[in-house]
């Protein structure tokens, strides 16, 4: 009996052992899908190519074939001959107005020197000695011109596109080359005359922007003399100047009449009277309201309150 029981137990051991070591086979896994690259974004649309800009030719000749200088700086004439859009023109006019305001301010702050310069320019064509013409360069630069010069002003104003700027530079070079050639043909081989005519032409070119600013104010003075005289109460011997105002028939004569009025006004009141006709300085641009923009005002934060006056305690050593 015991022997049969032992045999029965021993016969079940291999089955139990085999049942313990056999591991079930897992089901087959589904393979991962093959990797595919993301779609390539289409290229950004390119801006249209800037059209070619022809070189402005502002040269005009008289009957003898010599260059006629324009009645305003040739840099401005070249700029205004460029094909620019409405936004560019608006920006240009705003920048030019600001420059004129700066020039008017310079003239009014140095009115005594500016008055002498303008008087010299009235007689510049009669000067036959190069010395006074050369000496005129320094006061012109100091009291009758703002920086930078007009050609640099245009180049640094960031108004023109690349091809427009190239056309501007070429137009300026062309006019200067033609005017120099015209001067040399007019003078010929007369070196003594060349020593006078070159500084005369240079002085006229350098003075033109300031002269236009000065004449713009004196013309306004002549046009509004009756009301100016009544409102300011200025006194002086104005008879000759007022006769010039009454007989003035063209802009040059009107500016000269205003110049005569200005000289007749007492020196200590000239800047006050003429300053009423200055170009107003445009308002300063508003600071950006976005704090992320450089220069925007920082948000207000509570700071350390100041101690009462007379306590001898500073915010740095205030007890915490």
C-alpha positions in Angstrom: 0.0 0.0 0.0 2.7 2.4 0.9 4.7 1.3 -2.0 1.9 2.0 -4.4 1.4 5.4 -2.9 5.0 6.3 -3.3 5.0 5.2 -6.9 1.9 7.3 -7.6 3.5 10.4 -6.1 6.8 9.9 -8.0 4.9 9.5 -11.3 3.4 13.0 -10.9 6.7 14.9 -10.2 7.9 15.1 -13.9 4.6 16.5 -14.9 4.6 19.1 -12.2 8.2 20.0 -13.0 7.5 20.4 -16.7 4.5 22.5 -16.0 6.6 24.9 -13.9 9.4 25.4 -16.5 7.4 25.8 -19.7 6.7 29.5 -20.5 3.8 30.4 -22.7 4.8 32.1 -26.0 3.6 35.8 -26.3 1.5 36.8 -29.2 3.2 38.5 -32.1 3.5 42.3 -31.8 2.3 44.7 -34.5 5.3 46.4 -36.2 5.6 50.2 -35.8 4.6 52.2 -38.9 7.5 53.3 -41.1 8.8 56.9 -40.4 7.9 59.5 -42.9 9.4 63.1 -42.9 7.0 66.0 -42.3 5.9 67.9 -45.4 8.3 70.7 -46.4 6.8 74.1 -46.0 6.4 76.1 -49.3 9.0 78.8 -49.7 8.0 82.3 -48.5 6.9 84.5 -51.4 9.7 86.8 -52.5 9.0 90.6 -52.6 8.8 91.9 -56.2 12.0 93.0 -57.6 12.8 96.7 -57.3 12.3 98.3 -60.7 15.2 100.1 -62.3 15.3 103.8 -61.7 16.7 106.2 -64.4 19.2 108.8 -63.4 17.5 112.2 -63.0 18.9 114.8 -65.2 18.2 118.3 -63.8 20.7 120.1 -66.0 19.2 123.1 -67.8 21.3 125.3 -70.2 21.0 128.9 -71.1 21.2 130.2 -74.7 25.1 130.1 -74.5 25.1 126.5 -73.4 26.1 127.2 -69.8 24.4 125.5 -66.8 21.6 127.3 -65.1 21.7 126.8 -61.4 18.2 125.9 -59.9 16.6 128.3 -57.5 16.9 125.7 -54.7 19.6 123.3 -53.7 20.3 120.8 -56.5 20.2 117.9 -54.1 16.5 118.7 -53.4 15.8 119.0 -57.1 17.4 115.7 -57.8 15.5 114.0 -55.0 12.2 115.4 -56.2 12.8 114.1 -59.7 12.9 110.5 -58.4 9.9 108.2 -58.8 8.9 107.8 -55.2 5.6 106.7 -53.7 3.3 108.7 -51.5 4.6 107.3 -48.2 8.2 108.2 -49.2 7.2 111.7 -50.2 5.3 112.2 -46.9 8.4 111.0 -44.9 10.6 113.3 -47.0 8.5 116.3 -46.4 8.4 115.7 -42.7 12.2 115.3 -42.5 12.7 118.4 -44.6 10.4 120.4 -42.5 12.3 119.4 -39.4 15.6 120.4 -41.1 14.1 123.8 -42.0 13.0 124.3 -38.4 16.6 123.6 -37.2 18.0 126.0 -39.8 15.6 128.8 -38.8 16.5 128.2 -35.2 20.2 128.5 -36.0 19.7 131.7 -37.9 17.6 133.3 -35.1 20.1 132.4 -32.4 22.9 134.0 -34.5 20.9 136.7 -36.1 23.6 139.3 -36.0 26.0 137.1 -38.0 23.3 135.8 -40.2 22.3 139.4 -41.1 25.8 140.2 -42.1 26.1 137.0 -44.2 22.8 137.8 -46.0 24.0 141.3 -46.7 27.3 140.0 -48.2 25.3 137.6 -50.4 23.4 140.5 -51.9 26.6 141.9 -53.2 28.5 138.7 -53.9 28.4 139.1 -57.7 30.2 142.4 -57.5 33.2 141.0 -55.5 36.3 140.7 -57.7 38.7 139.5 -55.0 39.0 135.9 -53.9 39.9 136.8 -50.3 36.5 137.9 -49.0 34.9 135.0 -50.8 37.1 132.5 -49.2 36.7 134.1 -45.8 32.9 133.8 -46.2 33.1 130.0 -46.0 33.6 129.8 -42.2 30.6 132.0 -41.1 28.5 130.2 -43.7 29.2 126.9 -42.1 28.8 128.1 -38.6 25.7 130.4 -38.8 24.0 129.7 -42.1 24.0 125.9 -42.6 22.9 122.8 -40.6 24.6 119.5 -40.6 24.8 117.1 -42.3 25.0 118.6 -45.8 22.0 117.9 -48.0 23.5 115.1 -50.0 24.4 113.2 -46.8 21.1 114.1 -45.3 19.3 112.3 -48.1 21.6 109.3 -48.0 21.1 108.8 -44.2 17.4 109.6 -44.1 16.5 105.9 -44.9 13.8 107.0 -47.3 15.1 105.8 -50.6 15.4 102.1 -51.7 18.6 100.8 -53.1 18.1 101.6 -56.7 16.5 105.0 -56.0 19.5 105.9 -53.8 21.9 104.9 -56.6 19.9 107.1 -59.0 20.1 110.0 -56.6 23.8 109.7 -56.2 24.3 109.5 -60.0 22.0 112.5 -60.5 24.0 114.6 -58.0 27.3 113.6 -59.6 26.0 114.4 -63.1 24.9 117.9 -62.1 28.1 118.7 -60.3 30.2 117.4 -63.2 28.2 119.4 -65.7 28.3 122.6 -63.6 32.0 122.3 -63.2 32.5 121.8 -66.9 30.3 124.8 -67.5 32.3 127.0 -65.2 35.6 126.0 -66.8 34.3 126.6 -70.3 33.0 130.0 -69.2 36.3 131.1 -67.6 38.6 129.5 -70.2 42.3 129.8 -69.4 42.0 133.0 -67.3 43.6 131.7 -64.0 43.1 135.0 -62.2 39.4 134.9 -63.0 39.3 131.2 -62.0 40.7 132.1 -58.5 37.6 134.4 -58.0 34.9 132.5 -59.7 35.5 129.1 -58.0 35.1 130.4 -54.5 32.2 132.6 -55.6 30.3 129.6 -56.9 31.2 127.5 -53.9 29.9 130.2 -51.6 26.7 130.5 -53.5 26.2 126.7 -53.4 26.9 126.6 -49.6 24.7 129.6 -48.8 21.6 128.7 -50.9 19.8 126.6 -48.3 20.4 129.2 -45.5 19.5 132.1 -47.8 16.2 130.5 -48.7 15.4 130.1 -45.0 16.3 133.7 -44.3 14.4 135.0 -47.2 11.3 132.9 -46.3 11.2 134.7 -43.0 11.9 138.2 -44.3 9.2 137.7 -47.0 6.7 136.8 -44.4 7.8 139.9 -42.4 7.1 142.1 -45.4 3.8 140.5 -46.1 2.6 140.9 -42.5 4.4 144.2 -41.7 1.3 146.2 -40.8 0.0 143.7 -38.2 3.5 143.1 -36.9 4.2 146.8 -36.4 0.9 147.2 -34.6 1.1 144.1 -32.4 4.8 144.5 -31.3 4.9 148.3 -31.1 8.4 148.4 -32.7 9.6 151.9 -33.5 12.2 153.1 -35.9 12.8 154.8 -39.3 10.8 152.5 -41.5 9.9 154.9 -44.3 12.4 153.6 -46.9 11.8 150.0 -46.1 8.0 150.4 -46.2 8.4 152.1 -49.7 10.3 149.0 -50.8 7.5 146.8 -49.5 4.9 148.8 -51.4 6.8 148.6 -54.7 7.9 144.9 -54.5 6.6 143.0 -57.5 8.4 139.7 -57.3 9.5 137.3 -54.5 13.1 138.5 -54.6 12.0 142.1 -54.2 9.7 141.2 -51.4 12.5 139.4 -49.5 14.8 142.3 -50.0 12.1 144.7 -48.6 11.7 142.4 -45.6 15.4 142.5 -45.1 15.3 146.3 -45.1 12.6 146.2 -42.5 14.6 143.9 -40.3 17.6 146.1 -40.4 15.5 149.1 -39.4 14.1 147.3 -36.3 16.2 147.9 -33.2 18.8 145.1 -32.9 17.6 143.9 -29.5 14.1 143.2 -30.9 15.0 141.7 -34.3 15.0 138.0 -33.3 11.7 138.4 -31.4 10.0 140.0 -34.5 11.5 137.7 -37.1 11.0 134.6 -34.9 7.2 134.9 -35.4 7.8 133.5 -38.9 10.1 130.6 -38.2 9.3 127.1 -39.2 7.8 125.4 -36.2 9.7 122.4 -34.8 7.6 119.3 -35.2 6.5 117.7 -32.0 8.7 115.0 -30.5 7.4 111.4 -31.2 5.4 109.8 -28.5 7.3 107.1 -26.5 6.1 103.6 -27.3 3.5 102.2 -25.0 4.6 98.6 -25.2 7.2 97.8 -22.4 8.8 95.2 -24.6 9.9 98.0 -27.0 13.2 99.6 -26.1 12.6 103.0 -24.7 9.1 102.3 -23.5 8.3 103.7 -20.0 8.8 101.2 -17.3 5.8 100.2 -15.2 5.6 102.0 -11.9 6.5 99.8 -8.9 6.1 100.7 -5.2 9.4 101.8 -3.7 10.7 102.3 -0.2 8.7 105.1 1.4 10.8 108.1 2.5 11.2 108.6 6.3 9.8 111.8 7.8 11.9 114.9 7.2 14.4 115.7 9.9 14.8 112.2 11.3 18.3 111.7 9.9 17.3 108.3 8.5 17.9 107.5 4.8 16.0 104.9 2.8 19.2 102.8 2.6 19.5 102.3 6.4 15.9 102.3 7.3 15.3 99.3 9.7 13.5 96.4 8.1 
